[in-house]
Amino acid sequence: MTATEAIQRDGAIAPSRAVAVVGAGTMGQGIAQVALLAGHRVRLYDAAPGQAEAGASAILTRLERLVEKGRLDEEARGAAELRLERATDLKELAESALVVEAVVEQLSVKQKLFGSLEAIVAEDCILATNTSSLSVTAIAGALRLPGRFVGLHFFNPAPLLPLVEVVSGFATDEATATRAYETARAWGKTPVRCADTPGFIVNRIARPFYAEAFAVYEERGADPATIDAVLRECGGFRMGAFELTDLIGQDVNEAVTRSVWEAFFQNPKFTPSLAQRRLVESGRLGRKAGQGWFSYADGAERPAPHTAPATEPPSHITVEGALGPARELLELCREAGITVREEEEDQGTRILLPSGGQLVLADGQTSAEFRDVVYFDLALDYRAATRIALSASEVTEWETLRQSIGLFQALGKSVSVIGDVPGMIVARTVAMLVDLAADAVAKGVASAEDIDTAMRLGVNYPIGPVEWGRRLGRAWAHELLDELHARVPTGRYAPSLGLYRQSCVQMKGE
């Protein structure tokens, strides 16, 4: 009997079957708790003496807290306690229908563990790794039956976060992936399926969120507090890149970035940040160290973002072209009492100010290339945004910048004036996210729907990058990256073939 034949082809693993978790650390405890509350008998094993007992005690303590909060009744807690078993030998996992590994992120350790498990469990047992950085294919490479091996990447804390990436290695059978997917869904999770690629979905596609913020900082475009504020208050992201990496740990975030970069043979799209490397080398690892991009010492105040002082708005503006993603600004201007004159224009789109200068949506070019242009950043929702970033150069007239500031202030926005960096902050970040998502879809890493689900649930993006690209429309991301690539010709901003094809389809469909 093959592994495929042994594994049922439809439905989740029945709650009557036992689930084993190897590794009783934080992730292992979380996964065990999820399986336990789904009704399974759970066997918790750890090679370190006493660790399985300690892990089980921690799980039971958390279940007691759920009872105290009214989220679990006492009877269910008692039943779960009876189903939780401590294993002291791998052989005790023999009857398991699923074994999930959550041990140290070392390939040799995982390969040795699964080699031992394969000799113990039945052929209908699914073997799964919770790895976040190693190749599922490589871990399974030495197994006799690699078809029953799959990645089940939970996000920490596993009991709270809904996303699970179900990762098919090169040899993973479809029946295995399907049953793992259905089991995760039966456990109350939101699974997404993806191929075995560096970073899977979330850690692959999320790299630009950090990288572009760090790049703007390295280009002296703005300070960390201002960049974070623009990402939150204009881009709609829950946290900025600097505060988020301080929370994650600079060493952890940088290690993931470096791992993905190296796994992609040092592809420039994933190049790590030198500024972050220096932060790690200095020991400023974030909240856990008391200092990262920001200080977390007692009494330390978070730096305020740069915010322009109040100034008078222009009485009127003239709009040439359709303004594309920024079209909503016209209605906001009218509501603020600013007269809006519209003129059709085949070439480009811009707002003309009374000063004679221009206000243009970030397009990958710089203000220094033009006589009198101020760029404004992309917003997720211009009506809801509470902050807008503007960029200008030495050749920009002060009156044009002043009127631009006053215009957005009249719309109820705080204004941050940043340096003359191409693509600004939100626009270049979103364009890169859209590009990596299009590339992943084109290469069969995951479906567009699963990518958007993963990015919304895994890293709390306001909308998925595929949907964001659709909303921006008319090859917006491709055109912005093309301009960025012309100014920073390292290959980092070169639009992917997937984005190019997607852009062609969008343009032909209009």
C-alpha positions, -999 to 999 in steps of 0.1 A, spaced: 0 0 0 13 34 -9 12 65 13 -14 80 -10 -36 49 -8 -32 48 30 -43 84 35 -80 90 30 -87 112 1 -114 133 15 -122 151 47 -103 160 78 -86 136 102 -114 124 125 -113 138 161 -113 101 173 -77 98 159 -47 109 179 -25 138 170 11 141 181 32 172 185 69 170 187 85 200 204 69 214 235 81 250 231 58 280 225 48 269 190 44 232 199 22 241 228 0 263 207 -5 237 180 -12 211 206 -38 233 222 -55 239 189 -57 201 182 -68 194 218 -97 218 216 -107 203 182 -114 171 201 -83 150 194 -63 130 219 -29 148 218 4 134 226 31 160 234 67 149 231 100 167 236 135 153 236 145 176 265 138 159 298 108 174 316 99 197 287 68 178 276 55 179 312 63 217 314 46 222 280 15 203 290 12 223 323 15 255 303 -14 244 280 -36 235 310 -29 269 326 -40 286 294 -72 265 292 -79 275 328 -76 312 318 -101 306 290 -125 292 315 -120 323 337 -127 345 307 -159 326 298 -145 314 265 -144 277 275 -167 258 299 -153 238 328 -166 205 313 -147 211 281 -116 220 299 -118 188 320 -123 167 289 -94 184 272 -71 177 302 -80 140 300 -71 139 263 -36 156 268 -9 130 271 29 134 278 51 112 258 86 103 269 95 82 239 89 86 202 75 51 201 45 63 221 34 83 190 29 51 169 -9 53 167 -10 89 156 -29 99 125 -9 132 123 25 142 137 34 179 136 70 189 143 79 222 160 115 218 169 146 239 163 150 253 127 179 231 117 176 209 86 197 180 99 177 179 132 144 178 114 155 152 89 168 129 116 135 133 136 113 124 107 135 95 97 129 81 132 92 88 131 88 71 97 100 39 112 74 41 140 41 55 127 17 37 103 16 45 66 -17 64 69 -1 89 93 6 123 79 40 138 88 40 176 90 66 203 97 58 237 111 90 252 96 89 288 86 123 290 69 134 256 57 125 237 25 97 212 30 111 193 1 146 191 17 132 179 50 113 151 33 142 143 9 155 113 29 121 98 37 110 64 23 75 78 17 79 116 11 44 117 -4 28 118 30 50 148 42 36 183 42 42 217 57 17 230 82 30 265 90 10 280 119 15 316 129 23 325 165 4 325 188 -12 294 171 -44 294 193 -52 330 183 -40 335 147 -63 319 121 -38 315 92 -22 281 84 0 278 53 -3 242 39 29 237 20 33 210 -6 69 199 -11 81 185 -45 70 150 -36 39 157 -15 9 138 -26 -22 158 -34 -42 136 -10 -18 145 18 -21 182 11 -59 180 8 -63 161 41 -39 185 59 -59 214 45 -92 200 56 -79 191 90 -66 227 96 -101 240 85 -118 215 109 -96 229 137 -112 264 131 -82 277 111 -81 294 77 -58 273 56 -42 284 23 -23 262 0 11 270 -15 41 254 -32 74 249 -14 90 282 -22 114 303 1 92 321 26 61 303 14 34 330 9 36 355 38 74 357 44 80 358 6 56 386 -3 59 407 29 96 415 23 90 449 5 69 462 35 101 463 55 126 467 27 111 498 12 107 515 45 143 509 53 153 520 18 135 554 22 153 558 55 187 549 40 180 573 12 175 600 38 139 604 27 124 605 62 130 593 98 115 561 112 87 577 131 75 596 100 77 566 77 57 545 102 31 572 105 27 575 67 23 537 64 -3 536 91 -23 568 85 -20 570 48 -14 534 37 -38 518 61 -14 493 75 -19 484 112 17 491 121 47 507 105 77 488 94 100 501 121 77 495 151 67 461 137 103 449 133 110 462 168 81 440 180 92 410 160 129 414 169 154 429 145 175 398 146 145 376 138 132 398 110 167 403 95 174 365 96 141 358 77 150 384 51 185 371 47 172 335 45 147 344 17 174 364 -2 199 336 -1 173 310 -10 165 330 -41 202 330 -50 206 367 -38 178 380 -60 180 418 -57 143 420 -50 150 405 -16 182 423 -7 185 428 31 189 463 46 224 475 56 208 498 82 190 469 98 222 448 98 240 475 117 211 477 142 215 439 148 252 441 151 249 469 177 226 447 198 196 470 193 172 441 187 139 459 195 115 457 224 132 426 239 165 445 242 149 478 253 162 495 221 157 490 184 147 517 160 130 533 190 138 533 227 117 512 251 134 523 283 112 533 311 98 568 305 111 570 269 89 589 246 82 578 210 96 603 185 68 622 168 64 621 130 74 652 110 42 672 106 41 705 86 27 736 104 -7 749 94 -9 770 63 -36 785 40 -50 764 12 -52 775 -24 -86 790 -34 -88 768 -65 -70 741 -84 -71 729 -120 -70 692 -127 -57 678 -159 -64 641 -166 -83 616 -145 -60 614 -114 -64 576 -114 -63 562 -79 -64 597 -64 -97 607 -81 -115 609 -48 -94 640 -40 -116 661 -63 -147 655 -43 -128 661 -10 -116 694 -24 -151 705 -33 -163 696 1 -136 717 16 -147 747 -4 -118 746 -29 -129 754 -65 -120 725 -88 -117 730 -125 -113 699 -147 -96 697 -181 -92 667 -203 -56 657 -209 -43 628 -229 -8 630 -216 -4 625 -179 -25 636 -150 -18 664 -125 -32 691 -103 -22 727 -113 -19 751 -83 -24 789 -84 14 792 -80 19 777 -114 34 745 -99 21 710 -102 9 684 -77 14 649 -90 6 614 -76 38 594 -69 49 578 -101 84 566 -95 100 599 -108 115 626 -86 108 663 -82 144 672 -91 136 662 -127 111 689 -132 110 726 -127 82 729 -101 66 697 -90 54 684 -56 46 647 -54 20 633 -31 18 597 -19 -7 569 -26 -34 563 0 -55 532 6 -85 555 10 -80 593 5 -112 600 25 -102 579 55 -65 588 54 -54 611 82 -19 618 69 -4 625 35 33 626 26 46 652 1 80 653 -15 98 682 -31 133 690 -42 156 720 -42 142 732 -75 106 732 -62 92 767 -55 84 773 -19 50 787 -28 41 755 -46 50 734 -16 32 757 7 0 755 -14 3 718 -16 6 715 22 -24 738 27 -45 719 2 -42 686 21 -46 703 54 -78 718 42 -90 682 36 -83 673 72 -50 656 67 -17 660 87 11 665 62 46 650 63 71 665 39 97 639 31 128 640 9 128 637 -29 128 599 -31 113 582 -61 80 563 -54 78 580 -20 67 556 8 33 539 4 33 540 -34 67 521 -38 58 497 -10 24 488 -25 38 485 -61 64 460 -48 38 440 -29 17 439 -60 47 428 -81 57 400 -58 21 387 -56 18 387 -94 51 369 -97 39 343 -71 6 337 -89 24 334 -123 48 308 -110 21 287 -93 32 294 -58 -4 300 -47 -37 312 -61 -45 349 -61 -73 343 -35 -50 324 -12 -23 351 -14 -47 378 -5 -61 357 24 -26 350 37 -15 386 36 -46 399 53 -46 372 81 -9 366 84 4 402 85 -29 422 89 -27 440 56 -58 461 50 -65 444 17 -45 417 -2 -19 428 -28 -37 412 -57 -69 430 -49 -49 462 -43 -34 459 -78 -68 454 -93 -81 485 -76 -52 506 -88 -58 494 -123 -44 502 -157 -9 488 -151 -3 514 -123 22 492 -104 41 482 -135 45 518 -147 57 530 -113 82 502 -110 94 508 -145 102 544 -136 119 533 -103 140 507 -122 152 535 -146 164 555 -116 177 525 -95 188 500 -121 199 472 -97 171 449 -108 153 453 -75 125 473 -91 124 456 -125 87 446 -130 83 408 -130 70 389 -160 39 381 -140 32 417 -134 38 426 -170 14 400 -183 -12 410 -157 -8 446 -168 -13 437 -204 -46 419 -195 -58 448 -174 -51 473 -202 -68 452 -229 -98 447 -206 -105 484 -203 
